[in-house]
């Protein structure tokens, strides 16, 4: 995803102090640990109206409300990966990684959103991408939905329309049918909490439906059901012959209480319950359903606000059972930690704080019976001019050290994907922030990509499976 508009990115608030810094590991990642990198279709592909692709909600937003993007840019060309996907594969090989997390554009496959029209050129494009990856020893991890809903479906209500469960599952089935002979790692939806909150709550993201406290919950409910149906279709119709796995991508910026007060400690519990538990509990617990903390707090607030019933529509017993257990693994995204509080003294503060990453992984391990996890996004947007980026280098070293510590303590984390492979369109931020291991020259029609120092340091970690804080390399001499 890169990072979202609600994550206020400070110029540098790198709160990894002598006391909090993870110990510098010279022990190794497990031999079977898998490294990779990641992108998403709308952010990297470009080719917004090429070869029969339909309009997405982001194509619509950047045309109707360009002022919503910080630099008034679009993803029309982005990193031009639609035409440069072979260069993407070369970059992955240069890094030495074995995995690539990519997403498929829903409107490129189904221009109208539903299964009434399948775009053969869209199918051909992703066949070419997948085949190129596999020919070069790179395993694709494919996200079915990474926020680029077909505009045609959005005009029918999008994720607020219960019919989207069928639209999404039909789309997923088409992907399984066309690519499942080669794709063995599927991720259904990316960050439902973030997409629903920003798209259907605060309206900062497409489709910009402002329905705080109502639309957000309806969106989340339908995403859970859509995910579950896509999982069950794979499990029943495709797993016997294809033998793959299906997971979901959830995210959390680890909360740190501003004080030791009971109010602030409760704020931490609320933040975890609403941000992670809302989607984690229905899938990964034995009982299923939303966290009781969420159910009770939303119901109480709804009554106080004059509603006749909770704004969180309850899941039926059938729905609870249907959603429960529908993941072979968890894709977990994390970027920073967040100070939480019951007052307004620290509004908007986030910290690049690696011990928070460790705490999140340990929380998942201990709360959800240590599920199989891939870190599907982790990265830093602070990029100095040029290819030398010491802050990003330090970020990767610290966060990977925190991850390694958790693994050595038994966390079942099987792989890690650095976000992102190259600079690309970062949603509301446009091109004003840069997560790429590779610098993308957005002024170059050929979108030249050049490895930053962080890419070369990551390459050495991938090669050696060791985090060596003394390793140095000059990107200009490569």
C-alpha positions as CSV (number, residue, x, y, z in Angstrom):
1,X,0.0,0.0,0.0
2,X,2.8,2.4,0.7
3,X,1.3,4.4,3.5
4,X,-2.1,6.1,3.9
5,X,-3.1,9.6,4.4
6,X,-4.0,9.3,8.0
7,X,-0.4,8.3,8.8
8,X,1.3,11.6,9.4
9,X,4.8,11.2,8.1
10,X,7.2,13.3,10.1
11,X,10.3,14.6,8.5
12,X,12.3,12.4,10.9
13,X,11.0,11.1,14.2
14,X,13.2,8.1,14.5
15,X,12.5,7.2,18.1
16,X,14.9,4.2,18.2
17,X,17.0,5.3,21.2
18,X,19.8,3.5,23.0
19,X,17.3,2.1,25.4
20,X,14.6,1.0,23.0
21,X,16.8,-0.1,20.1
22,X,16.6,-3.9,19.3
23,X,19.9,-5.6,19.9
24,X,22.0,-5.8,16.7
25,X,21.7,-9.4,15.5
26,X,24.5,-11.3,14.0
27,X,22.4,-14.5,14.3
28,X,20.7,-15.6,11.1
29,X,17.2,-15.7,9.8
30,X,16.1,-19.3,9.4
31,X,17.3,-21.0,6.2
32,X,13.7,-21.4,5.0
33,X,12.8,-17.7,5.7
34,X,11.7,-16.0,2.5
35,X,12.5,-12.4,1.5
36,X,10.6,-10.4,-1.1
37,X,9.4,-7.0,-2.2
38,X,6.0,-5.6,-3.0
39,X,3.9,-3.2,-5.2
40,X,0.2,-2.7,-6.0
41,X,-1.4,-2.4,-9.4
42,X,-2.8,1.1,-9.3
43,X,0.3,2.5,-7.7
44,X,2.8,1.0,-10.1
45,X,1.2,-0.2,-13.4
46,X,0.0,3.0,-15.1
47,X,-1.6,2.1,-18.5
48,X,-4.9,3.4,-17.0
49,X,-6.9,3.2,-20.2
50,X,-4.9,0.7,-22.2
51,X,-5.9,-2.7,-23.7
52,X,-9.6,-2.6,-22.5
53,X,-9.1,-1.7,-18.9
54,X,-12.1,-0.2,-17.2
55,X,-12.2,2.8,-14.9
56,X,-11.3,2.3,-11.3
57,X,-12.4,4.5,-8.3
58,X,-8.9,6.0,-8.3
59,X,-9.0,6.8,-12.0
60,X,-12.3,8.5,-11.2
61,X,-11.0,10.4,-8.2
62,X,-7.9,11.9,-9.8
63,X,-10.0,13.2,-12.6
64,X,-12.9,14.6,-10.7
65,X,-11.1,15.9,-7.6
66,X,-7.4,16.3,-8.5
67,X,-6.9,18.6,-5.5
68,X,-7.3,15.6,-3.2
69,X,-3.8,14.5,-4.3
70,X,-1.1,16.5,-2.6
71,X,0.9,17.2,-5.9
72,X,-2.1,17.0,-8.2
73,X,-0.7,13.9,-9.9
74,X,-2.3,10.6,-11.0
75,X,-1.5,7.0,-11.4
76,X,-2.1,7.2,-15.1
77,X,1.5,6.2,-15.9
78,X,3.0,5.8,-12.4
79,X,6.1,3.6,-12.5
80,X,4.8,2.2,-15.9
81,X,5.1,-1.3,-14.7
82,X,2.4,-2.4,-17.2
83,X,5.1,-2.0,-20.0
84,X,8.2,-2.4,-17.8
85,X,7.3,-5.5,-15.8
86,X,10.4,-7.3,-17.2
87,X,12.5,-4.6,-15.6
88,X,10.6,-5.2,-12.3
89,X,11.6,-8.8,-12.5
90,X,15.2,-7.9,-13.2
91,X,15.2,-5.7,-10.1
92,X,13.9,-8.5,-8.0
93,X,16.7,-10.7,-9.3
94,X,19.2,-8.0,-8.5
95,X,18.0,-8.0,-4.9
96,X,18.2,-11.7,-4.7
97,X,14.7,-12.1,-3.3
98,X,12.5,-15.1,-4.1
99,X,9.1,-13.6,-3.7
100,X,7.1,-10.8,-5.2
101,X,3.9,-9.5,-3.8
102,X,1.8,-7.9,-6.6
103,X,-1.9,-7.1,-7.1
104,X,-4.2,-7.6,-10.0
105,X,-6.3,-4.7,-11.2
106,X,-10.0,-5.7,-10.9
107,X,-11.1,-3.3,-13.7
108,X,-8.3,-4.6,-16.0
109,X,-9.8,-8.1,-15.7
110,X,-13.5,-7.1,-15.5
111,X,-14.0,-3.7,-17.1
112,X,-17.5,-3.4,-15.8
113,X,-16.7,-5.0,-12.5
114,X,-18.9,-8.1,-12.9
115,X,-18.3,-11.3,-14.7
116,X,-20.4,-10.4,-17.7
117,X,-17.3,-9.2,-19.6
118,X,-13.8,-10.6,-19.1
119,X,-11.0,-8.7,-20.8
120,X,-8.7,-11.2,-22.6
121,X,-5.9,-8.6,-22.9
122,X,-6.0,-8.2,-19.1
123,X,-5.7,-11.9,-18.7
124,X,-2.9,-12.0,-21.2
125,X,-1.0,-9.3,-19.4
126,X,-1.0,-11.0,-16.0
127,X,-0.1,-14.3,-17.6
128,X,3.0,-12.6,-19.1
129,X,3.9,-11.1,-15.7
130,X,3.4,-14.4,-13.8
131,X,5.3,-16.4,-16.4
132,X,8.2,-14.0,-16.4
133,X,8.5,-14.1,-12.6
134,X,8.4,-17.9,-12.5
135,X,11.0,-18.2,-15.4
136,X,13.3,-16.2,-13.2
137,X,12.8,-18.1,-10.0
138,X,10.5,-15.5,-8.4
139,X,7.3,-16.7,-6.6
140,X,4.2,-14.5,-7.0
141,X,2.1,-13.6,-4.0
142,X,-1.0,-12.2,-5.6
143,X,-3.4,-9.7,-3.9
144,X,-6.9,-10.0,-5.4
145,X,-8.1,-6.6,-4.3
146,X,-5.7,-3.7,-3.5
147,X,-8.2,-0.8,-3.4
148,X,-8.9,-0.3,-7.2
149,X,-12.6,-1.1,-7.2
150,X,-14.2,-0.8,-10.6
151,X,-16.0,2.6,-10.8
152,X,-19.0,0.9,-12.3
153,X,-19.5,-1.1,-9.1
154,X,-18.8,1.9,-6.9
155,X,-21.8,3.6,-8.6
156,X,-23.9,0.7,-7.4
157,X,-22.8,1.3,-3.8
158,X,-19.4,-0.5,-3.9
159,X,-18.5,-2.1,-0.5
160,X,-21.7,-0.8,1.0
161,X,-23.8,-2.9,-1.3
162,X,-24.3,-6.5,0.0
163,X,-24.2,-7.7,-3.6
164,X,-20.4,-7.0,-3.6
165,X,-19.9,-10.4,-1.9
166,X,-21.0,-12.1,-5.1
167,X,-19.2,-9.6,-7.4
168,X,-16.0,-10.2,-5.6
169,X,-16.3,-13.9,-5.4
170,X,-17.0,-14.1,-9.1
171,X,-13.9,-12.0,-9.8
172,X,-11.8,-14.2,-7.5
173,X,-13.0,-17.4,-9.2
174,X,-11.9,-15.9,-12.6
175,X,-8.4,-15.3,-11.2
176,X,-8.2,-18.8,-9.8
177,X,-9.3,-20.3,-13.1
178,X,-6.8,-18.3,-15.2
179,X,-3.8,-18.1,-12.9
180,X,-4.2,-20.7,-10.2
181,X,-2.2,-23.3,-12.0
182,X,0.9,-21.1,-11.3
183,X,-0.1,-18.8,-8.4
184,X,0.0,-20.7,-5.1
185,X,-0.2,-17.8,-2.7
186,X,-3.3,-15.6,-2.8
187,X,-4.3,-12.6,-0.6
188,X,-7.9,-11.7,-0.8
189,X,-8.1,-8.1,0.3
190,X,-5.6,-5.5,1.4
191,X,-6.0,-3.8,4.7
192,X,-9.8,-3.7,5.1
193,X,-9.7,-1.5,8.2
194,X,-7.7,1.2,6.3
195,X,-9.7,1.0,3.1
196,X,-13.0,1.1,4.8
197,X,-12.1,3.9,7.2
198,X,-10.5,6.1,4.6
199,X,-12.8,5.2,1.7
200,X,-16.2,5.0,3.5
201,X,-15.6,6.8,6.8
202,X,-13.4,9.9,6.6
203,X,-13.6,10.0,2.8
204,X,-9.9,10.8,2.4
205,X,-9.5,8.0,-0.1
206,X,-11.6,6.8,-3.1
207,X,-14.5,6.4,-3.4
208,X,-14.8,9.3,-0.9
209,X,-18.1,8.2,0.8
210,X,-18.3,10.2,4.0
211,X,-20.2,7.9,6.4
212,X,-18.3,7.8,9.6
213,X,-19.4,5.2,12.1
214,X,-21.9,3.6,9.6
215,X,-20.4,3.2,6.2
216,X,-17.1,2.0,7.7
217,X,-18.8,-0.8,9.5
218,X,-20.9,-1.9,6.6
219,X,-17.8,-1.9,4.3
220,X,-15.9,-4.0,6.9
221,X,-18.8,-6.5,7.2
222,X,-19.0,-7.0,3.5
223,X,-15.2,-7.3,3.1
224,X,-15.2,-10.1,5.8
225,X,-18.0,-12.0,4.0
226,X,-16.4,-11.4,0.5
227,X,-13.0,-12.7,1.8
228,X,-14.7,-15.7,3.4
229,X,-16.5,-16.6,0.2
230,X,-13.4,-16.2,-1.9
231,X,-11.6,-18.5,0.5
232,X,-14.3,-21.1,0.5
233,X,-14.5,-21.1,-3.3
234,X,-10.8,-21.8,-3.5
235,X,-10.9,-24.4,-0.7
236,X,-13.8,-26.3,-2.3
237,X,-13.2,-25.8,-6.1
238,X,-9.5,-25.2,-6.6
239,X,-7.4,-26.4,-3.7
240,X,-7.7,-30.1,-4.6
241,X,-6.1,-29.5,-8.0
242,X,-4.0,-26.4,-7.5
243,X,-2.7,-26.9,-3.9
244,X,-2.3,-23.3,-3.0
245,X,-3.1,-21.2,0.0
246,X,-5.3,-18.2,0.7
247,X,-4.8,-15.5,3.3
248,X,-5.9,-11.9,4.0
249,X,-3.8,-8.7,4.6
250,X,-4.4,-6.9,7.9
251,X,-2.4,-4.0,9.4
252,X,-1.7,-2.2,12.6
253,X,0.5,0.6,13.7
254,X,1.4,-0.5,17.2
255,X,-0.2,1.8,19.9
256,X,1.9,3.3,22.7
257,X,0.1,4.8,25.6
258,X,0.9,8.5,26.2
259,X,0.8,7.9,30.0
260,X,0.2,5.0,32.4
261,X,-3.3,6.3,33.2
262,X,-6.2,3.9,33.0
263,X,-7.8,6.0,30.3
264,X,-4.7,5.8,28.1
265,X,-4.3,2.1,28.7
266,X,-7.9,1.6,27.7
267,X,-7.2,3.7,24.6
268,X,-4.5,1.2,23.7
269,X,-6.9,-1.7,24.1
270,X,-9.5,0.0,22.0
271,X,-7.0,0.8,19.3
272,X,-5.9,-2.8,19.0
273,X,-9.5,-4.1,19.1
274,X,-10.9,-1.8,16.5
275,X,-7.8,-1.7,14.3
276,X,-6.8,-5.4,14.2
277,X,-9.2,-7.4,16.3
278,X,-12.2,-6.2,14.2
279,X,-11.0,-8.3,11.3
280,X,-8.6,-10.7,13.0
281,X,-11.0,-12.2,15.6
282,X,-13.8,-13.3,13.1
283,X,-11.2,-15.2,11.1
284,X,-8.5,-16.4,13.5
285,X,-10.2,-17.2,16.8
286,X,-12.0,-20.4,17.7
287,X,-15.2,-18.5,18.6
288,X,-15.2,-16.1,15.7
289,X,-17.3,-12.9,15.7
290,X,-16.2,-9.4,16.4
291,X,-14.2,-8.7,19.6
292,X,-16.6,-8.3,22.5
293,X,-15.0,-5.0,23.3
294,X,-15.9,-3.6,19.9
295,X,-19.5,-5.0,20.0
296,X,-20.1,-3.4,23.4
297,X,-18.5,0.0,22.8
298,X,-20.2,0.5,19.4
299,X,-23.6,-0.5,20.8
300,X,-23.2,1.8,23.8
301,X,-22.1,4.8,21.6
302,X,-24.9,4.1,19.1
303,X,-27.6,4.2,21.7
304,X,-26.2,7.4,23.2
305,X,-26.2,8.9,19.7
306,X,-29.9,8.2,19.3
307,X,-29.8,5.1,17.1
308,X,-32.3,2.3,17.8
309,X,-29.6,-0.4,17.3
310,X,-25.9,-0.7,17.1
311,X,-24.2,0.9,14.0
312,X,-22.2,-2.3,13.8
313,X,-24.7,-4.7,12.2
314,X,-24.3,-8.0,14.0
315,X,-23.0,-11.1,12.2
316,X,-25.5,-13.9,12.2
317,X,-24.5,-17.3,13.7
318,X,-24.3,-18.6,10.1
319,X,-22.0,-15.7,9.1
320,X,-19.8,-16.2,12.2
321,X,-19.3,-19.9,11.3
322,X,-18.8,-19.0,7.6
323,X,-16.1,-16.5,8.2
324,X,-14.3,-18.4,11.0
325,X,-11.1,-20.2,10.0
326,X,-11.0,-18.8,6.4
327,X,-7.3,-18.1,6.2
328,X,-4.3,-20.4,5.6
329,X,-2.0,-17.5,6.7
330,X,-2.0,-13.9,7.8
331,X,-0.5,-11.1,5.7
332,X,0.6,-8.5,8.2
333,X,1.5,-4.9,7.3
334,X,3.3,-2.5,9.7
335,X,5.1,0.8,9.3
336,X,5.3,2.7,12.6
337,X,4.0,3.0,16.1
338,X,1.3,5.5,17.2
339,X,0.9,7.4,20.4
340,X,-2.7,6.9,21.7
341,X,-4.4,8.9,24.4
342,X,-7.7,10.2,25.7
343,X,-6.8,13.9,25.1
344,X,-5.6,16.1,22.3
345,X,-2.0,16.7,23.4
346,X,-0.2,14.5,20.9
347,X,-2.5,14.6,17.9
348,X,-1.0,13.1,14.8
349,X,2.2,11.8,16.2
350,X,3.6,8.5,14.8
351,X,7.0,7.1,15.5
352,X,9.4,5.0,13.6
353,X,9.9,2.7,16.5
354,X,11.1,-0.8,15.8
355,X,10.2,-2.3,19.2
356,X,6.6,-1.6,18.3
357,X,7.0,-4.0,15.4
358,X,8.3,-6.7,17.8
359,X,5.3,-6.0,20.1
360,X,2.8,-6.4,17.3
361,X,4.3,-9.7,16.1
362,X,4.4,-11.1,19.7
363,X,0.8,-9.9,20.2
364,X,-0.4,-11.9,17.2
365,X,1.7,-14.9,18.3
366,X,0.3,-14.9,21.8
367,X,-3.3,-13.9,21.1
368,X,-4.1,-15.9,18.0
369,X,-2.3,-19.2,18.7
370,X,0.7,-18.3,16.6
371,X,-0.7,-18.3,13.1
372,X,1.5,-18.6,10.0
373,X,2.4,-15.0,9.1
374,X,4.0,-13.2,6.2
375,X,5.1,-9.5,6.7
376,X,3.5,-8.3,3.5
377,X,4.4,-4.6,3.9
378,X,7.1,-2.8,5.9
379,X,9.1,0.2,4.8
380,X,10.1,3.8,5.2
381,X,9.3,6.8,3.1
382,X,12.0,9.1,4.4
383,X,14.3,9.6,1.4
384,X,17.1,12.1,1.1
385,X,18.1,13.5,-2.2
386,X,20.1,11.0,-4.3
387,X,20.7,7.4,-3.8
388,X,22.3,7.5,-0.4
389,X,19.4,7.1,2.1
390,X,20.8,6.4,5.6
391,X,17.5,6.8,7.4
392,X,15.9,4.1,5.3
393,X,18.9,1.9,5.8
394,X,18.7,2.3,9.5
395,X,14.9,1.7,9.4
396,X,15.3,-1.7,7.6
397,X,18.1,-2.8,9.9
398,X,16.1,-1.9,13.1
399,X,12.8,-3.4,12.0
400,X,14.3,-6.6,10.6
401,X,16.2,-6.9,13.9
402,X,12.9,-6.6,15.8
403,X,11.4,-9.2,13.5
404,X,14.3,-11.6,14.0
405,X,14.0,-11.3,17.7
406,X,10.3,-12.3,17.6
407,X,11.1,-15.2,15.3
408,X,13.8,-16.4,17.7
409,X,11.2,-16.3,20.4
410,X,8.9,-18.6,18.4
411,X,6.8,-16.3,16.2
412,X,5.7,-18.2,13.2
413,X,6.7,-15.6,10.6
414,X,7.7,-17.2,7.3
415,X,8.6,-14.3,5.1
416,X,9.1,-10.5,4.7
417,X,8.2,-8.2,1.9
418,X,9.9,-4.7,1.7
419,X,7.5,-2.0,0.6
420,X,8.1,-1.0,-2.0
421,X,10.2,-2.3,-4.9
422,X,10.3,1.1,-6.6
423,X,8.9,4.6,-6.0
424,X,5.3,4.7,-7.2
425,X,2.0,6.6,-6.7
426,X,1.3,6.8,-2.9
427,X,-2.4,7.5,-2.9
428,X,-3.2,11.0,-1.5
429,X,0.5,11.8,-1.2
430,X,1.0,11.3,-5.0
431,X,4.8,11.3,-5.6
432,X,5.7,13.5,-2.7
433,X,6.9,10.5,-0.6
434,X,9.1,7.7,-1.8
435,X,9.1,4.2,-0.4
436,X,11.1,2.6,-3.2
437,X,14.2,0.5,-2.7
438,X,14.7,1.7,-6.3
439,X,14.5,5.3,-7.2
440,X,12.1,5.9,-10.0
441,X,12.8,8.9,-12.2
442,X,9.3,10.2,-12.8
443,X,10.6,12.8,-15.2
444,X,12.0,10.1,-17.5
445,X,9.5,8.7,-20.0
446,X,11.2,5.4,-19.6
447,X,10.8,5.6,-15.8
448,X,14.5,4.7,-15.1
449,X,14.9,2.7,-11.9
450,X,18.2,2.9,-9.9
451,X,19.1,1.0,-6.7
452,X,19.4,3.1,-3.6
453,X,21.8,2.3,-0.8
454,X,18.8,0.8,1.1
455,X,18.3,-1.7,-1.8
456,X,21.9,-2.8,-1.7
457,X,21.9,-3.2,2.1
458,X,18.7,-5.2,1.8
459,X,20.3,-7.3,-0.9
460,X,23.1,-8.2,1.5
461,X,20.7,-9.1,4.3
462,X,18.8,-11.3,1.8
463,X,22.0,-13.0,0.7
464,X,23.6,-13.5,4.1
465,X,20.4,-13.7,6.2
466,X,22.3,-11.6,8.7
467,X,21.7,-8.0,9.8
468,X,25.2,-6.5,9.8
469,X,25.1,-2.9,11.0
470,X,28.7,-2.4,9.9
471,X,28.1,-3.4,6.3
472,X,28.7,-0.4,3.9
473,X,28.2,0.0,0.2
474,X,28.3,2.9,-2.3
475,X,25.3,2.9,-4.6
476,X,27.1,5.2,-7.0
477,X,29.9,2.7,-7.6
478,X,27.6,-0.1,-8.6
